[in-house]
Amino acid sequence: MRELAERLLKAIGRATRRIELLTNENRRLKAECERLRAALAIKTEEVKTAESQLETYKIAATLRGVSVRGAESEENVKAAKARISRMVQEIDRCIALLKQ
């Protein structure tokens, strides 16, 4: 009986140490997860900013009648006019929504 009690105590001790190790590992992983989420949020914002800058550049290039690669052509001028037309239509839709 005493031997059984000793084995049980040893098993409980091992289980307790294992629980402590796993709890510490869980805390570490949660902290790392939170750090990675924060880093992801920063990178996501950087991507949005870069996309916005690219869109601004594309619009400026289109308005000048120049492709993003710098070659001027009649096709680029048509594309610029079409883009301006779409932008005006979108603005008109926004104004209409604001009036409601």
N, C-alpha and C positions, 0 to 999 in steps of 0.2 A: 504494500500500500504506500509506503514511504517513497519507494522508487517511482511509482506512478505519479505521485505528487511532485517529485523533483522534475520528472520529465515534463509534466504539465507546466510547471513554473518556468522551465527553460523555454518551452514552446511559446508561452505567453510573453516572455522577455524578448524572444526573437521577433514575434509578431509586433510587439510594441516598438522595437527599434525600426522595423520595416515601415510601420505606420509613420513614425517620425521622419524617416528618410523620404517617404513618398509625399508627406505633407510639405516638407521643405522644397522638394522638387516641384510640387504643384505651385507653391508660392513663386518660385523662380520663373516657372513657365508662364504664369499669369502676368508677372512683371514684364517679361520679354514680349508677350503678346500685346500688352498695352503700349510698350515702346514701339513695336512694329506697326500697330494701328496708327499711332501718332505720326510716324514716319510716312506711312501710306497716305495719310490725310495731307501732309505737306507736299508729297510728290504729286498727288492728284490735283492739288491747287496749282502747282507749277505747270502741270500738263495743260490745265484749263487756260492759264495765262499764256502759255506758248501757242495754244490753238487759237486763242483770241488774237494774238499778235500776227499769226500767220494769216488769219482771215482778214485782218486789217490790211496786211501787205497785199493780199490777193485783190482786195477791193480797190486799193490804190493803183495797183498795176493794171487792173481791168479798166478803171476810169481813165487811165492814161492811154489805153489802147495797146498796151504792151503785155505780152504773156509773162507768166512768172519767170520764164527763162530769158526774157528780154527781147524776143523777136517781135517786131511790129508787123501787122498784116491786116488786111481787110476783114478777115475772119475774127481777129481779136477786137476790132472796132465793133463788129456786129455783136460779139459776145458781151462787150462792155455795154452797149445799148440795151441788150436783153436783160442784163443783170440790173441795170439802173431801173428798167421798167418793172422788174420783179420787186426791187426794193421799194419803189414808189407804191406799188400795189399793196405790199405788206404794211407800209406806213399808213396807207388809206384804211386798211382793215383795222389797224390799231386805233386810229382816230375814231372810227365808227364804233368800236367796242368801248372806248372811253366816253363817248356821247351817250351810251345806253344807261 
